[in-house]
Amino acid sequence: MAKKDVFVLQDILLSNAQTAAAIRRELESRRILAVNLLSSPGAGKTTLLEALADRLKGRARMAVIEGDIETERDAERIRARGIPAWQITTGGACHLEAKMIGKVLPEIPTDIDFLFIENVGNLVCPAGYDLGERLRVVLLSAPEGDDKPKKYPRAFVTADVLLLSKADLRPFLPFDVEKAKAEALALNPKLRVFIISAVSGQGLDDLVAFLFRAREEIASRA
Amino acid sequence: MHELSLVASMFEALLEQARHHKARRITGVKVQVGALAGVVPELLESAFDSYKKGTIADGAVLTIVKPPFTIRCRACGTETVRTDFALACPACASADLEIVHGMELVLEKIEMEIDDPLPAP
């Protein structure tokens, strides 16, 4: 018996990265802006998508992929707004992976403008998986506290956009919006920050305008 | 807590390499887990040890190296290790930085036992 050392130097998530890259190419060739939404449970991802559905009505077409451990609830909420939605139930897994998106992709209409992927509510594991998105958006809601960015750095370091959500609740909470913003920007100075409330509508016009600009960038390259 | 799914991906590569090199056994595996890889080394070890049972890597020892979070400034070239994960250059305060280490999740090396090569005729 002989011993042999094999130097591999291969990304353990290589197959996820390859699948994600193929999804990104496919979506961008169709001029679709894909957005991966990350947050802890209850930060307002689904409520934001409902509000975006209403604001995009008549202006753009969107579809939604919902990731949850169990139930169709979120997809049903989105469908009730007249938006096509696919529910992925992971059955225990704490995050979505690119191959799960790849399975749903053939069913997604090809003529949409925006594909929103709502990840499993979890600020840790989803940050490790590229799903083929163009924009990674992390939500931090006022009730969660302004000290979260440094506690969950990977989500904030890898995000493109930070939404400080539930701004309508701020009068009742000790949430320091400037502190949360400064802490997140210290981790990632390139973050685009929006202060929003899906209930009052605060900040949503700016966010929608930003999404349209990001989509135009893709369309001009495709 | 997705260490088990990482180990499953890792075993795909391990088994493929073992086939390719006609290994009898895998005796050791070395991985790099960056400080901001989002993976807990102890949990990866436990997941590896339960996953390996009954496989070609049953007796394999997992070694984990942990590259620190290291950033390089595109403006002044300074390379810094940051334990607070902040993307800011301490030398020139530029915000234009690239992460050079700390995100990796890499299968570095596999130690295996193979049949002795046939003696030269």
Boltz contact constraints between the chains, C-beta under 6 A:
constraints:
  - contact:
      token1: [A, 1]
      token2: [B, 113]
      max_distance: 6.0
  - contact:
      token1: [A, 2]
      token2: [B, 114]
      max_distance: 6.0
  - contact:
      token1: [A, 2]
      token2: [B, 116]
      max_distance: 6.0
  - contact:
      token1: [A, 3]
      token2: [B, 113]
      max_distance: 6.0
  - contact:
      token1: [A, 4]
      token2: [B, 112]
      max_distance: 6.0
  - contact:
      token1: [A, 4]
      token2: [B, 114]
      max_distance: 6.0
  - contact:
      token1: [A, 5]
      token2: [B, 109]
      max_distance: 6.0
  - contact:
      token1: [A, 5]
      token2: [B, 111]
      max_distance: 6.0
  - contact:
      token1: [A, 6]
      token2: [B, 17]
      max_distance: 6.0
  - contact:
      token1: [A, 6]
      token2: [B, 110]
      max_distance: 6.0
  - contact:
      token1: [A, 7]
      token2: [B, 109]
      max_distance: 6.0
  - contact:
      token1: [A, 8]
      token2: [B, 107]
      max_distance: 6.0
  - contact:
      token1: [A, 9]
      token2: [B, 108]
      max_distance: 6.0
  - contact:
      token1: [A, 10]
      token2: [B, 13]
      max_distance: 6.0
  - contact:
      token1: [A, 10]
      token2: [B, 107]
      max_distance: 6.0
  - contact:
      token1: [A, 11]
      token2: [B, 106]
      max_distance: 6.0
  - contact:
      token1: [A, 12]
      token2: [B, 6]
      max_distance: 6.0
  - contact:
      token1: [A, 12]
      token2: [B, 9]
      max_distance: 6.0
  - contact:
      token1: [A, 12]
      token2: [B, 10]
      max_distance: 6.0
  - contact:
      token1: [A, 12]
      token2: [B, 105]
      max_distance: 6.0
  - contact:
      token1: [A, 12]
      token2: [B, 107]
      max_distance: 6.0
  - contact:
      token1: [A, 13]
      token2: [B, 105]
      max_distance: 6.0
  - contact:
      token1: [A, 94]
      token2: [B, 1]
      max_distance: 6.0
  - contact:
      token1: [A, 94]
      token2: [B, 2]
      max_distance: 6.0
  - contact:
      token1: [A, 95]
      token2: [B, 2]
      max_distance: 6.0
  - contact:
      token1: [A, 125]
      token2: [B, 2]
      max_distance: 6.0
  - contact:
      token1: [A, 127]
      token2: [B, 38]
      max_distance: 6.0
  - contact:
      token1: [A, 128]
      token2: [B, 38]
      max_distance: 6.0
  - contact:
      token1: [A, 153]
      token2: [B, 85]
      max_distance: 6.0
  - contact:
      token1: [A, 154]
      token2: [B, 36]
      max_distance: 6.0
  - contact:
      token1: [A, 154]
      token2: [B, 38]
      max_distance: 6.0
  - contact:
      token1: [A, 186]
      token2: [B, 86]
      max_distance: 6.0
  - contact:
      token1: [A, 187]
      token2: [B, 85]
      max_distance: 6.0
  - contact:
      token1: [A, 187]
      token2: [B, 86]
      max_distance: 6.0
  - contact:
      token1: [A, 188]
      token2: [B, 87]
      max_distance: 6.0
  - contact:
      token1: [A, 189]
      token2: [B, 87]
      max_distance: 6.0
  - contact:
      token1: [A, 189]
      token2: [B, 95]
      max_distance: 6.0
